């Protein structure tokens, strides 16, 4: 999901304020014991992820419109939903983007499946029960009625929602094209929590009342533009936590540190929204100076991650899940 405010068909591939600080470009080498190991392959693409109430990983497969449950110990994979709209822009972006739980009920976020890109489905949030998908919130329709500011060069009228996080009986949702963070309720109401300029907000993490947000930054996704911010929904006054990752797509907070996921080096001259170059992604840990150290590198176009029992589980664009054990500590949150 790297994209500029112009294009967020970008947001598949990966896809302010504040001063740039030293970042991953000059970071320490990967920590010992941080060698990634392949846990799952063969998913129909990979985008978001979550840890369910049963402790398993749940990963949407954008191409097919399915969601798979993955045992984090063994990698055993079971399709638990197949009712979401499949990807319209095959090989590019969109489809089932992310999943989250409220209690034992799963919800899924879709993107780039509406009529404005040649589809016939809803861009928004679905309740998923017994392999039946019911629309909860039509974010695309709301975005049509509430476009970004007039100075935006806005290409996709329904926006490109990217990530979701359960919040107060509803959800927080990022739109990497409209450059927004939204609050969405189960009765379909949508409101803007934050409206940014061209910073490309993608991954989310919620710890207590604090929201952490990964920014990919505009093309060409320079390290100083890859940032993690923190804010509270009621005040919505973002503060810089760390910067220095190329095309940041996700953020997670562990017991000892904050981790960010960088998709990698953006191809020179590539169209906006293109994925990073293969095998240039990194798992990063925030240091005490506002930058990042490298935990693991040479990841192939990662899109999201989860932390389970001290290990990171990284989902990739081409449908793999990698496990990275023995994560180092870093900056305490």
C-alpha positions in Angstrom: 0.0 0.0 0.0 2.1 2.7 -0.8 0.3 5.4 -2.6 0.1 9.1 -2.9 -3.0 11.1 -2.4 -3.5 10.6 -6.2 -3.8 6.9 -6.3 -4.6 4.4 -3.8 -5.1 1.5 -5.9 -1.7 1.5 -4.3 -2.8 0.3 -1.1 -2.5 -3.4 -2.1 1.0 -3.5 -2.4 1.8 -2.4 0.6 -0.1 0.2 1.2 3.2 15.2 8.6 4.1 16.6 10.8 7.1 16.2 12.8 10.8 16.1 12.2 12.6 13.3 10.5 14.9 11.3 12.8 17.6 8.8 12.0 16.1 5.7 10.7 16.4 2.3 9.3 18.8 3.3 6.5 21.6 3.5 9.1 20.1 1.0 11.5 21.9 -1.9 13.2 22.1 -5.2 11.5 19.4 -7.8 12.1 19.4 -9.2 15.6 20.7 -12.7 16.2 18.0 -15.3 16.2 15.7 -13.3 14.0 15.8 -15.5 10.9 12.3 -15.7 9.4 10.8 -19.2 8.9 8.0 -20.0 6.4 4.9 -21.1 8.2 2.2 -21.0 5.5 2.3 -20.6 1.7 -0.3 -20.8 -1.1 -2.9 -18.3 0.2 -4.8 -16.4 -2.5 -2.8 -13.2 -1.8 -2.3 -11.6 1.6 -3.3 -8.3 3.1 -4.4 -7.8 6.7 -4.5 -10.1 9.7 -5.7 -10.4 13.3 -5.4 -12.7 16.3 -8.8 -14.2 17.0 -10.3 -14.9 20.5 -9.1 -18.5 20.1 -5.5 -17.3 19.7 -5.3 -18.3 16.1 -4.3 -16.0 13.2 -7.0 -14.9 10.8 -5.8 -13.8 7.4 -8.0 -12.4 4.5 -7.2 -13.6 1.0 -7.9 -10.7 -1.3 -8.0 -12.5 -4.6 -10.6 -15.1 -3.7 -12.6 -13.2 -1.0 -11.8 -15.9 1.6 -10.6 -15.7 5.2 -8.3 -18.5 6.6 -7.7 -19.5 10.2 -4.0 -20.4 10.8 -2.7 -22.3 13.8 0.3 -20.2 14.9 2.2 -23.2 16.2 1.7 -25.7 13.3 0.7 -23.5 10.4 -2.5 -25.7 9.9 -4.8 -23.6 7.7 -8.6 -23.8 7.4 -10.8 -21.6 5.2 -13.5 -20.2 7.6 -15.2 -17.8 5.2 -15.7 -17.6 1.5 -18.5 -15.1 1.1 -16.5 -11.8 0.7 -16.3 -10.1 -2.7 -13.3 -11.3 -4.7 -10.7 -8.9 -6.0 -11.8 -6.9 -9.0 -8.4 -5.4 -10.0 -6.8 -8.8 -10.2 -3.0 -8.7 -9.7 -3.2 -5.1 -8.5 -5.2 -4.3 -5.3 -8.3 -4.6 -3.3 -10.7 -7.3 -2.3 -10.8 -8.6 1.3 -8.3 -6.3 3.1 -8.5 -6.9 6.8 -10.3 -8.7 9.6 -11.1 -8.0 13.2 -13.2 -9.4 16.0 -15.8 -8.0 18.4 -16.3 -10.7 20.9 -16.5 -14.0 19.0 -17.9 -12.4 15.8 -15.6 -11.7 12.9 -15.8 -8.6 10.7 -14.0 -8.0 7.4 -13.0 -4.9 5.5 -13.2 -4.7 1.7 -11.7 -2.2 -0.7 -11.8 -1.5 -4.5 -14.8 -3.8 -5.2 -17.4 -1.1 -6.0 -18.8 0.1 -9.3 -16.3 2.9 -9.6 -13.5 0.3 -10.3 -15.7 -2.1 -12.3 -17.1 -4.2 -9.4 -20.6 -4.6 -8.0 -20.0 -5.1 -4.3 -19.7 -2.8 -1.2 -16.5 -1.2 -0.1 -16.8 -1.3 3.6 -17.3 -3.6 6.6 -19.1 -7.0 6.6 -20.2 -9.1 9.5 -19.1 -12.7 8.9 -21.1 -15.5 10.6 -21.6 -19.1 9.4 -20.0 -18.2 6.1 -22.6 -15.5 5.5 -21.4 -12.0 4.9 -23.7 -9.1 5.8 -22.9 -5.4 5.1 -22.5 -3.4 8.3 -21.2 -0.2 7.0 -20.9 1.1 3.4 -17.7 3.2 3.7 -17.6 3.6 -0.1 -21.0 5.3 -0.2 -20.1 7.5 2.7 -16.8 8.5 1.0 -18.7 9.4 -2.2 -20.8 11.8 -0.1 -17.9 13.1 2.0 -14.9 13.3 -0.4 -11.5 14.6 0.8 -10.6 18.3 0.6 -10.8 20.0 -2.8 -7.1 20.2 -3.2 -6.7 16.4 -3.2 -6.1 14.8 -6.6 -8.6 12.0 -5.8 -8.8 9.1 -8.2 -11.0 6.4 -6.6 -14.3 8.0 -5.5 -15.1 5.2 -2.9 -11.6 5.5 -1.4 -9.3 2.6 -0.5 -9.9 1.4 3.1 -6.8 -0.6 4.2 -6.8 -1.6 7.8 -9.3 -1.9 10.7 -9.1 -2.2 14.4 -11.8 -3.0 16.9 -12.6 0.1 19.0 -15.4 0.8 21.5 -18.0 -1.6 20.0 -17.1 -0.5 16.5 -14.0 0.0 14.4 -11.2 2.4 13.5 -10.4 2.2 9.7 -7.6 3.7 7.7 -8.1 4.9 4.1 -4.8 5.1 2.4 -6.2 7.0 -0.6 -8.3 9.6 1.1 -5.6 9.8 3.8 -8.0 9.4 6.7 -8.6 7.6 9.9 -12.3 6.8 10.3 -14.5 5.7 13.2 -17.2 3.3 12.0 -20.1 2.0 14.2 -22.1 -1.2 13.8 -25.2 0.8 12.7 -23.3 2.0 9.7 -22.3 5.5 10.9 -19.0 6.8 9.7 -17.0 9.9 10.9 -13.6 11.3 10.3 -11.2 11.1 13.2 -8.2 12.4 11.4 -7.7 13.9 7.9 -4.1 14.0 6.8 -2.3 15.4 3.8 -0.4 13.1 1.5 1.1 10.7 4.1 -0.7 7.4 3.3 -2.0 6.0 6.7 -2.1 2.2 6.7 -1.6 -0.1 9.7 -3.2 0.4 13.1 -2.6 -0.8 16.6 -4.7 0.0 19.7 -3.2 -0.2 23.2 -5.5 1.0 25.9 -6.8 4.4 24.7 -3.7 5.0 22.5 -3.8 4.4 18.8 -0.6 3.7 16.9 -0.6 4.5 13.2 1.8 3.5 10.4 2.4 6.0 7.6 3.9 4.8 4.3 4.6 8.3 3.1 4.2 9.6 -0.5 6.1 8.1 -3.5 9.0 7.3 -3.5 8.4 6.3 0.1 11.7 7.7 1.5 12.8 6.4 4.9 12.2 9.8 6.6 8.5 9.6 5.4 7.9 6.2 6.9 6.6 7.1 10.4 4.6 5.8 13.3 2.3 8.2 15.1 0.3 7.9 18.3 -2.9 9.6 19.2 -6.1 9.3 21.2 -9.4 9.3 19.3 -11.0 12.0 21.4 -8.2 14.4 21.1 -6.9 13.2 17.7 -3.7 15.2 18.1 -1.0 12.9 16.6 2.5 12.7 18.1 5.6 11.2 16.3 6.8 8.0 17.9 9.5 6.9 15.4 10.5 7.3 11.8 12.9 5.8 9.3 11.2 2.8 7.5 10.6 2.5 3.8 6.9 2.2 3.0 5.6 1.4 6.5 2.5 -0.8 6.3 1.9 -1.9 9.9 2.7 -1.4 13.5 2.4 -3.6 16.6 3.2 -3.0 20.2 4.7 -5.9 22.3 5.5 -6.2 26.0 8.9 -4.6 25.6 8.9 -2.6 22.4 7.1 -1.2 19.4 7.6 -2.9 16.1 6.9 -1.7 12.5 6.7 -3.4 9.2 8.4 -1.9 6.2 7.5 -3.2 2.7 10.8 -2.1 1.3 12.4 -0.2 -1.6 10.1 1.4 -4.1 11.0 0.7 -7.7 12.5 3.7 -9.4 10.0 5.2 -11.9 7.2 2.7 -11.0 3.6 3.9 -11.1 2.1 5.1 -7.8 0.7 2.3 -5.8 3.2 -0.3 -7.1 4.5 -2.8 -4.5 8.0 -2.6 -3.2 10.8 -4.5 -4.8 10.8 -8.2 -3.8 12.8 -9.3 -0.8 13.5 -5.7 0.4 11.0 -5.6 3.3 12.0 -5.3 7.0 10.7 -6.0 10.5 11.8 -3.0 12.6 11.9 -2.2 16.3 11.7 1.4 17.6 14.9 2.6 19.3 15.2 5.1 22.1 16.2 7.9 19.7 13.1 8.1 17.6 14.4 5.8 14.9 14.3 2.0 14.1 16.7 -0.9 14.3 16.3 -3.9 12.0 15.0 -7.1 13.4 14.7 -9.1 10.2 15.3 -8.1 6.5 14.9 -9.5 3.0 11.1 -10.0 3.6 9.1 -10.3 0.3 6.6 -7.5 0.1 5.1 -7.8 3.6 1.6 -6.4 4.2 0.7 -6.9 7.8 1.9 -8.6 11.0 0.7 -9.9 14.4 2.6 -10.7 17.7 1.8 -14.0 19.4 3.8 -15.3 22.4 6.9 -13.3 21.6 7.0 -14.1 17.9 6.0 -12.0 14.9 3.8 -13.4 12.2 4.3 -11.6 8.9 1.8 -11.8 6.0 3.1 -11.2 2.5 1.5 -9.8 -0.7 1.8 -13.2 -2.5 0.1 -15.2 0.2 2.7 -16.4 2.6 3.0 -16.2 6.4 6.4 -16.1 8.0 7.3 -16.5 11.7 10.1 -14.6 13.3 11.0 -15.8 16.8 13.0 -14.3 19.7 12.1 -10.6 19.1 14.5 -8.2 20.7 13.3 -5.4 23.0 13.7 -1.8 22.1 12.0 1.4 23.0 9.4 0.9 25.7 6.0 2.3 24.9 
